[in-house]
């Protein structure tokens, strides 16, 4: 997944210091895109990409109702493939992620580092405590409007459609973010990203590319559904009165079954590699946590937009009303909007 949020406060002074240094270094490297476009010495490919960024950024505010501010109107080359590395952790026999709480974003299910070595050291420490751990690099993040976030070199590895999606996703975080509810906030941003790209392709007179984009989203949805269903299966396993040895064996089988189901699902995709690299890892509970938050309520937001007849302004207003609810009520309504559990069948229909 491509989004991370700046964590702006922490009782661990060392962690807070690295976050401040990383953010300030990023800010110092910003250059206004319009100035770069005027510089004839700049690599032509970079100038071409940044022209597209300007077009995408203008479309985001003019047509999608996303914030019209200084974010993604500057550029910074960080000289590395990822902007931050996120650490996810769960107990050995739980699918619920460890959370860390911060001043601006509330409690979130990951901890971000601007240096990979620092992330890996923190992950190793969690592993010594018996936690399941996953470290993942991300290419973009949002400061929720606290700063004018730049476009990064890490975002330019993708094609125009993916780049547009990243910008729409990060601006959606600035439009609406529910402090402490990662699943809600990330699912909302993921839905705005996907709906935004569909509309942008039509505006670009590239309607013929929509089926290909839809196919990629369907693969992502199938992957996300598989991850969430596996997580719910494991939740039931972990709640049962098994010995630790039996729990480990049932956990192993659940991940083995997930791999096999992916292979069966992938046969229909032909030569598309899709999520092969993800499954090549030694998977654990933390890997599931890193994916589930981004997909859990996407079908719910799709149903809500349909209810509002595709009117984005009315959709955003409805989402804000839901965001104001207490979290249990908010989640219950989202599940109802999706016609049931967004994780698939109710857990009681599955056997450990």
Secondary structure, DSSP 8 states (H G I E B T S, - for coil): --EEE-----S-HHHHHHHHHHHHHHHHT-EEHHHHHH-TTS-HHHHHHHHHHHHHHHHHHHHH----SSTTSEEE--SSS-SEEEEEEE-TT--SB--EEETTTEEES-EEESSHHHHHHHHHHHHHTT-EEEEEEESEEE-TTSS---EEGGGTTS-HHHHHHHHHHHHHHHH---TT-HHHHHHHHHHHHHHHHHHHHHHTT-GGGHHHHHHHHHHHHHHHHHHHHHHHHHHHHHHS---HHHHHHHHHHHHHHHHHHHHHHHGGGTT--TTHHHHTS---HHHHHHHHHHHTTHHHHHHHHHHTTT-HHHHHHHHHHHHTS-HHHHHHHHHHHTTS-TTSS-GGGS--
